Amino acid sequence: NDLGFDSGRADGYFGRSTDTALREFQRGVGVDADGICGPESFKAFDRLMRTISGGNAARLRDHVSLTSLQTGIADKVVLLDPGSDLGAELCEAVAVRVEGRLAALGTQVLLTHIAQPSSTLGEAERADFANRTGVDLVVSIHATQLASKRACGAAAFYFGAPDAGAHSANGRALAELIQSELCARTGAVDCRTHPRTWDLLRLTRVPAVRVELGYMSNPLDASRLRDVKMQDASAEAIATALKRFCSPL
């Protein structure tokens, strides 16, 4: 990407876009365009990286994408992905409530469990479903647990390496909005936002966020998550964050 060959978002996946970009690069530097990143290609990378610096294709791509998203929530397609394991019925209850609020604003909403009722999709399959259906945003709604009953609170996650490297700027912005709204409206302990390389976040081509509403292993969190009023508040928080994210500047 930094050399001007568009391989798409840096997601650690050698897909069609990466193969095309590599072959274009190989043709440009005069090595065999075989799509194999071998010693000769690495030597060419090294020679060019010494003279080319500046710019960030990923950030520019995110900026252009954000501009197209900030036209209001009414014309958007949002994929909601309620967790299918721990606290599945609670996550689905929140997702259905989010769907109702967004639909009232003119948003088209898809739910993964309704779209694919006959099977439980893995993260990579859900990412592929999001990419194939051309959704604008993805929000995965979960509850979590730990061996310790003391752990509590809500957190949101977006694509990125925890230590350093590429990340989704738009995913991070959406995660921060959701986290802010969720903690303000539900009173949940703020466990903040974090970058992760989980497949759903990494392979989805649009901004994707995983929200963890609380810990089922914590008695207070579990009680709050089962409270219908808290489910309403959580849904309102997610819907409001999505609306704010898509609002024109």
N, C-alpha and C positions, 0 to 999 in steps of 0.2 A: 504493500500500500504506500509506504513512504517514498518509494521510487517511482510512483505514478502508474503502477499496474494494479488495477482494481481487483482485489481478491475477496471483496466483501468484508464483513466484520471479522475481526480477529477472534475466532471462537475455538481454535485448536482442532478444527475439523478440516481435513484435506478433501474438500468437495469439488464440484464442477467449476465454481468460480475461481478457486485457488489453482486448479489444474490449468484453466484457460490463462490466468494471469502469469503463471510460471512459464508456460509455453511462449507467450508473447515476450516475456523478459528474455528467455533463451534465444529467441530469434533476433531480438534487438541487440544482444551482446555477441552474437555470432557463435553460439555453441549449439550442439544438437538439441533441437526442440522436442525432446522425448517425454517431457512432463515428469522427469525424475530429478529430484533436487539432490544431485550428486556433487562430487568434489569440484568439477568445473563450474557449476552454478554457484557454489559457495565462494569460490575464488572471485567470480564476477561480482557477487554481492559485496564482498570485502573491498574490492577496488572502488566500487561506486559509493559505498557508504562513507568512505574517507572524504569524498568531495561534495556529497549531497547531504544537506541537513535542513532542519526547519520544516514547518508544516505538519499537519496531523490530519490524515484523510478520514480517520474514524470520527474525529470531532466535527469535521466539516459535514460528513454524512449525517451525523446526529442532528446538527443544526438545521440542515435542509429538511430532514424528516420531521423535526419539531415544528417547523414553520407550516408544514402541510397538515399537522395535527391540530394546530391552534386555530381552528375555524369553528369551534363550538362542538359540544358533545352530541348534538342532535343527528349528525350525519355519520356517526362513527359505528364501527362494528367491534364489540368487546367480547372476548372469550373469558368466561369465568370457569375456573377449574377447582371445584370443591374437593378437598382431600377425601380419599376413599378408604383410609385405614383408621387411625385413631380419631375418635370423635367425628366420624363421617357424617352422622345425622345432624350434628350441630353445624358443621361446615356447610352442608347443603342447605340448612335452614337460613344461614346468613347469605349464601349465594343467591337463593331464590328471592330474598328480600332486596338484595342489590339489583337483581334483574328487574324487579317491579319498579324500583325508583328510577333506574335508567330508562326503562321502556316508556315511562311517563314523560321523559324528556326527549323522546324520539330516537333513542339509541337502539340499534339492533343488538341483542344479546344472545350469545350461544353459551350453553353449558356443556362441558365435556361429557358428563354422565348421561345426559339426555341425547347428545349427538351420537354417542357410541354406547348404547345401553347394553349391548350383548357381551361386552368384555371390559376388563379393567386395563386401561392403556398405561404403558410405561411412560416415563418422562420424554424420551426421544420421540415416541409415537404421538404424544400430545403436542410436542413442538412441531412435528410434521403436519399434524392436523391444523394447527394454527397457521402455518405457512401456506398450506394448500387452500384453505378457505379464505385467505386474504384478510384476516382480522387486523384491526388497528392497534389493539392493546390486549394484553393478557394479564389477568390477576388470578393467582392460585391461592386458595384460602385453606388454611390448615390449623390444626391444634397440634401441640407437641407434648413431650414428656421427658423427664429425666429420673434417674434413680433417686435423687434427692427430692424430697417434698418441699424444700425451701425455694427452689427455683420458681420464679413467677414473672409475669409480664408479657408484653407483646413486642414483636420485632418484624422488620420487613427486609427482604433480600432482593438484590438485583444482580445482573451479570457482571462479573469482574473477578480478578484474582485477589485473594485476601492480602497477599504481600505487596504486589505491585503489578504494573503492566496495564493492558487494555481493559477498559470497562465501558459499560453502556451509560453514557451521560444522561440520556433520556430515562433509562430505567432507574437510575439513581434519583433523578428529580421526582419521578412518580412515587418511588418508594418513600422518599422523605415526606411528600405530601400525605400519603396514606398513613404513615406512622404518626405524623403530627396530628391529623384529624382523629385517628383511632385513640390515641392517648388522651386527647382533650375531651372527647365525647364519652369515653368509657371509664376513664380514671385508671386505666391499666398502667402498670409500671413500665416505663420507657426503656426497653432493651435496645433501642436505636436501630439503625439500618446497617447492613453489612453486605459486602460483595461476596458472591459465591459462583462457582463454576458448575453448578448442577445443570443437567441436560436441558431442562425446560427453559432455564434462563439463558443458557449458552447457545442453544440451537434455534431458538425462536428469533426470527428476523425483525420483529417489532419489539417495542418496550415491553418487558415482562417482569412482573414482581411476584414474589411469594410472600404472603402475609401469614404470620403465625400469631393467632389471636390470644393464645395463652397456653398454660401448662395444665394438662389434665392430671398430672401427678401432684399438683398443688391443690389442696382442698378448696381454698378461696377462689382460685382461678376457675377450677372445674365448676364450682357453684355458680359463678358469674356467667360462664359460658352457657350454662343450661337455662339461664334466666332470659325469658322472651324479651324483656325490655333491653337487656344488654345485647341480644342478637339484633334488635332493631337499631340500637345505637351504633353497633359495629357496621351494619349495612349502610346506615346513613353516612358514617365516616368514609367508607370506601367509595360510595357513590359521589359524595361531595368532593373528594380528592380527585376522582376521575374528571368531574366537571371542571374543577379548577385547572387541572393539567391541560385540558383542551380549550380553555377559555382564550379568546384572542387577547393579545397584549394591548 
